[in-house]
Amino acid sequence: MSEPLTGLLDPTRILFDLQRGNEIAQRFSGCLEPEEIARQLTNGLVETFGCAFARLWLLESDQSALRLVASSGMYTNTDGFFSRVPMGAYKVGKIAQNRVSFLSNDLPAEPWVGNREWAIANGIRGFAGYPLTAQDRVIGVLATFSRTPLAPEFLEILQTLCTITAISLATALRYQQEKQCWQASPKVAFSALSLSDQLAGVLHSARLTLVGTEQPLPVPLAYLFLHTASILHSIQCTYCRLIYKESMVCLEAIVPTFALTEQSPESWIKAIFRDIRLTVATHGGELQTQASGDRQAMQVILKLPYWLAEPIGFVEIQCRAIALQFAFTQLANLAGLQVWYGNSNAEIPLITDDETCLTANRRVLWVHQKHQPLPKGIKAKVDLSTPPEALQEAYLAIKANKPWGIETRSNEPQVLSDRELEILTLLTQGLRDRDIADRLIISESTVKFHMNNVLSKLKARTRYQAIHLALVNGWI
């Protein structure tokens, strides 16, 4: 090499490049699509650091070759000569095989370069190739090409980015493998490992403590914890606690912030977890962050509710908006319903807001939205205000081919459900909503939900009118 790649590092330049590297990492934080993670990294290196082009290969499942999944800059195609590189072949294959990075600031002079004329004609001088390793195994290779010499500060940041990317890719690849398993057969557990074991694998540099008795969680919740752990590891989390409570599971973490100079800890941590907050909210959870008294660390707390009731049956969910899909997936879990991830099955009730999913004789729980007419043939409707206990009742009703939650279209009062009559009877005994909830072992919001249905069905303005109509008709 004509120019050394080592030397004294400029601390100001390091801090500046560290911030830019962090911005690239934020692009794919929480992402579970390996190809998208790769594209965000290569795009970021070209756009942010001015690389001529950047490429990323992933090791194929049989570990015999590397597959090009992302290419940015001068070349954006992924189906050319280097689209598949055998392990140990060319420089890329050797980097993967030997797990040794290679750096050069005089690429045309390197003896392994097959086309020196190409490098000279395009003014390519710098090259950096890094193996992407996670948990002592190679999962891919990153290569960057530059028209200017690669600065030692950039190489420091690039190495850090490779570590973060490798962890994100490992999590995403594991998710995709497990996803194929539970989509093929919903009865198969998504992993033989407990959540604490999987978290320990992701947070291998941090100390993890388990508090409480570990319980199996629905697949979406478990992977949300793994997403969060991947992000925490990328920002050098030092300590974590996984806490199981009666109806809540929490992940508490401590992240150091003493290296921050141009950004407050609050805004820094908020930006890092920005993309995951919506997913947490749609699962009924909460993500809290708080700075320590000396502002040298941040506490991150992820809380997600769960319910351990035995599943009462399968339900398929097909919503057009991802937020609705997430919300009703969690609602179904809380209602004791097991979400079906296999091929569409006409025997399994369907929760949907998509008319293209409706077929003859399919039992459907329609996701109703304001000012939208009900499709023809719908016998039951739910919305985001439906509590888990009510969703369970609606599910059992349509399984028995009975209507649920549909307002009467005639002038005759609609017959009330057994639960609605039960609540009305307790009201006549002078019980309050809270007392009724305790008596029936349901939530207070569910009591209010049923009473709103009663008022709507009976076209009554008050509870007193509803009780009067029920007494007159001999229902209670």
N, C-alpha and C positions, 0 to 999 in steps of 0.2 A: 504494500500500500504506500502510496506517495505521501499521504497526509495522515497523521495519527488521529485516532478517534477519542483519545483520552486527554486529559488536561484539567486545569483548575476550572471548577464550575462557577458560573456567575449566579449568585444567590437570587438576585433580582429577576434574572431571566428564568431561573428555575420556578420561582413563585408564579410568574406570569404564565409560563407554559403549563404549570400544574393546574391553574385555573382553566385554561383552554382544554386541557386533557379531561378535566372533570366535567366540562360541558359536553364533551363527546360521550363520556360514560353515562351521563344522564339521559342521552338519547335512547339508550337501550336498557336502562334500569327497569327491572321487573318484566322485561319481554321474555316470552317463552317460545319464540320462533327462531331457531338457529340461523336461518338464512337472513332474517331481518336484523338480528344482532350483528351479523357479519357485514351487511350492507351499511348499517349505521356507522360502524367503525371505519370501513374503508372510505365512505363518503366524508366522514369527519376529518380523516387524515389528509385528504386531498383539499377539502374546503378550508380547514382551519390551519394546517401546517404547510400547505403549498406543495405537497408531494406531487410528483409528475403522475404517478399512478400507484395504487395500492391493491393488493389482492389477498384473499383469504381462502385457504383450502381446509376442508374438514376430513378427518380420517373416516373411511368407510367402515361399516360394521364388521367386516371380516378382517380389517386392519391390513389389507394387502395394498391399498392405494389411497391417495388423497384426491378428493373431488373439489373442484373450484366452485365456490358458492357465491362469491362476491368479487367484483372488480370495478374500480372507480378511477376516474381520471382519463388518461390517454386511451385506455381500452376498457370498455364496459361489458363486452360479451364474455360469457362464461362457457362457451362451447367450442373454443379454439384448440390449438395444439396442446396447451397445458391444462385443458379442462379436467384431465385425469392423469395424475402422476403416480407411477408405481412407487411403493415404499423403497427408499434407498436410491432411486433414480434422480438424476439432475441434482441441483443444489437444494431444491425444495424437499425432495424425497430424503436427501441425506440429513437435512436439518431435523426432519421428523424422526428418522431412524436413530440418529445419534443424540437427539435432544440437546443439540448445541447450536446456539445462535451464531450468525455470521454477519459481520459488518465490514463495509468497505466504502472508501471515499474516492476510489479510482476504479470503477467497475470495468472500463474497457481493458485495463491491464490485468485483470484477474484471469488466470489460465483456464478456469472452468467455464467462462462465458463462451457460449457457442457462436454468437453473432456479434463480434466486436464492432463491425461496421454499423450495425443497427444502433448500438449504444453511442457511438461517436456521432452519427448522423442526427440523433435525437438529443444529444447533449446530456445523456444520463451519466451522472458521476457517482451519486451516493446510492448505496443499497444496504438495507437492513432486513434480515430474515430471522424470525423468532419462532421457536416451537411453542405452541400453546398447550400448557400442561395443567392438569387439575388432579389432585389426589394421586400423584405419582404416575400419571398416565398421559400420553400425548393424545390430544383430540383434534389438533390441526396445526397449521402453519400460517403466519402472517408475513407478507413480504411488502416492503415499500421501496419505491424508486424515486430518486430526487435529482434535479438538475444542478443543485448546489451541494457543497459538502454538508454532511449531516453533523450538526452541532452536538457536542456531548450532552448539553442540557436536554435537547430533544430526545436523545437516546435514553436518558434517564426516565423521561415521561413515557416514552414508548414502551419501555419495559414494564412500567406500572400499569399502563393501559392493557398490555398483553395479559397481565395477571388478572385484572378485573374482567377482561373479555373471556378468558379461559373459564373462570368461575361461572359467569353468566351462561356461556355455551354449555358447560357441563350440566347445569341445572335445567336448561332448556332441552337438551338432548335426552336427559333422564325423564323429563316430563313427557316428551313426545313418545318415548318407549312405553311408559306407563299408560299414557292416553290410549294407545293402540290396544293395550290389554283390556282396560275397562270399557272401551267402546265395543270390543269384540264380544265380551262377556261381562255384563254388569254384576254377576255374582262373584267375580274374581276380585280379591282385594288388590288395591293398586300398588301395594308394596308389602313384602313380608317384614320390612323393618318398621318399628314404631316411629312416630313423628319425632320423638326426642333423638333417636338414633340418626334419622335423616338430617335433622338440624345440626347435630354434632358433626356430620360429614361435611355440611356446607360451612359451618362456623368452626373449622378445625383449628384456627388460630385463637379462638376465644374460649373462655371457660363457660360451659353450659351447666345450669343447675335445674333439676326437675323437682317441682313442688306439687304434691298431690298425687292421686292415682290416675295414671294415664288411661285415656279412653279413646276408642276409635272415632275418628272424625269423618264427616263427608269429604269426598275427594276435593271439591272446590275449596273448602276451608283449609285442608292440609296443604294444598299447593299455594294458597295465599300466604301461609306461614313460611313456606320454602322460598317464595318470591322475596318476602321481607328479609329473610335470613341472608339471601344472596346479596341484597342491597347493603345490609349491615356489614357483611364481610368485606364488600368492596370499599367501605369507608372506615375500615380498620376497627371494627367493634371489638371491645376488650372483654365484655362480660354480658351474659344473657341468662335469664330465668324463664323457664316454661312453666306456667302455673295453671293447674286444673282446678276450677271451682265447680260449684253445683251445676250451673247452667252457663258457664263462661270459661273460656280458655284464653290466657294472656301470654304474650311474649314481651318481657321487659329487657331492655338493652341499654348499655352505656357506650357512648361513642366519644372519643377525644376530639376536641376542637381547638387545642392550643396553637395549631399551625396556621389557623385562619388569620389573615391580615387585612384583607380588603372587604370582607363580608361578615355580617353578624352571624353568630351561630344559629339564630332563629331562622333567618332568611335562607341560610345555607341548607339546613336540614329540611326546610319546607320545600325547597326546589328539588331536592333529591327524592323525596317521597311524593311529589306532586302527582305523578301518573298513577300511583297505587291507591290514592285516597278514595277515588270514585268507586273502585272495586270493593274496598273495605266497606264503604257506606251502603252499597247495594246488597251486601251480605248482612246488614244490620249491625255492623261493627263500628269501632272507633279507633283512630290513630292519634295518639297524643304525643307531643314533644315538649320538653321543658329543659331550660339551661340550668346548670349547676350554679351555686352561689358565686363561685369564682369565675364562672363562664369558661372554664377549661374543658367542660364536657357537656354533652347533651344526653338526656334520658329519652328513650323512645319506647312507647308502650302501645302494643297492638292488642285490642280486645275484640273477640269474636264470640257471639252466642252460639250455643249448640244444644241439642235436645237428644236425650238418649232413649226415646221411646222406640219400641219394636216397630219396624216397618209394617204398615198394614196393607201394602201393595205397591205396584209399580205405577208410575205416571210418566208420560212423555211430555217434554216442554219444547215448543217451537215458537219463539217470539221473534218479531222482526227486529226490535231494538235490543242491543246487547245488554243495556241496563235492565230492561224487563226480563230478559233471559236470566241474568244473575239474580234479580230480586225474587222471581218465582222459583228458581232453583233452591234458594235459601228457605223460602216460605214452605216449599214442599218438604224439605228436610226437617224443618221445625214441626210440620204437621204429621211426621211419621211416615212420609211417603218416600219411596226409593226411586230416584230419577233413572229412567231407562235411557241408556246410551247406545244401544244397539240399533239395528235397522228398524225402520218404522214398523210398528206392529198394531194392526187394527183392533186387536183384543185389549190393548192397553189404553186407558183414558188419556186424552190429550188436552194439555193447557196451551192455548194459542190465541194470538190476535191476528193471524194470517189466514185470510179466506181461502188461499190456494192450498192450504193443508186440510181443508174440510172435505171429507168423503162421505158417501152414503153409509148410514148405520154406524158411523164412528161416534163414540161417546166423548163429548167435548165439554170442557170447562172454558167458556169464552172469556178472554181478558177484555173486559168492557172499559171503554174510555168515554168521557163526556161527549155528548152531542153526536155519538156514532150509533146508527141503527144496528140492532142485532141481526146477524145473518139468519136466513130462513132455516128453521129446523133446530136452532139452538135451544136447549132446555135448561142450561145452567150458566150463570155468569159470575165472575169474580173480578176484583180489582186490587190495587195496591193497598187499599184500606182493609182488606179481608184478613182477619187474624188467623193464625195456624189452626186453631180448633174449628173455626168455621170452614176453612179449606178442607179439613178432614171430613166434616159433615157433607160438604158439597160433593166430594169424591165418592163417599159412600152412597149418596143419593143417585148420582148418575150411573154408578155401578149397578144399582137396582132399577135403572131406567125411570127414575123419578125426577121431576123438575126441581130446581133449587135456585133461589135468588131472582126468579123472573117475576116481574110484577103482573098482576092480573089484567087482562084486556077487556074484561066484562064488568058489569056493575055489581056482580055478586062478590061478597068477600071471599078471598082466597083462603083455603084451609091452611092453618098454621102447622109448622113442623112440631115434632115431639119436644124438641129442645125449647122452641119458642113458647109452647104451652106450659112447659115446666117453669120457665122464667116468669111467665105471667102469674102462675099459681103462687109462686114464692112472693111476688109483689103484693098479692092480695093478703099475705100474711104479715105485711109491714116490713119486709126485709129490704135493706138498701142494696145498691149494686155491688158494693164491696162484700156484703154478707152473702149475697147470691153467688158471687164468684168463689168465695171460700167454700160454700156448701157444695157447689158443683165441680169444684177443682178446675176452674177455668180462670182466665184473666178478666179483670174488670172491663177492659176494652172489648172483650168478646161479648160480655153481657150487653153493653151499649150497642154493639153491632147487631145483635139479635133483636133488640128492642126497636132499632131503626127499621129493621125489616118488618117487624110487626106493625108499626105505624103505617109503613108504606102499603103493606098488603091490605090492611083494614081501612085505609084512607082515613085514619084517625089523626087528630091534631095533637092530642095529649095522651099520656099513659092512662089517665082515668077513663078517657073515651075507649081506649083499646080494651081495658079490663071490663068495661060495661058491655061492649059488643061480644066479648068472649063469654061473659056470663049469660047474656040474652040468648046466644046461640047454643048454650049448654056445653061449651068446649072445656070449661073449667068449673 
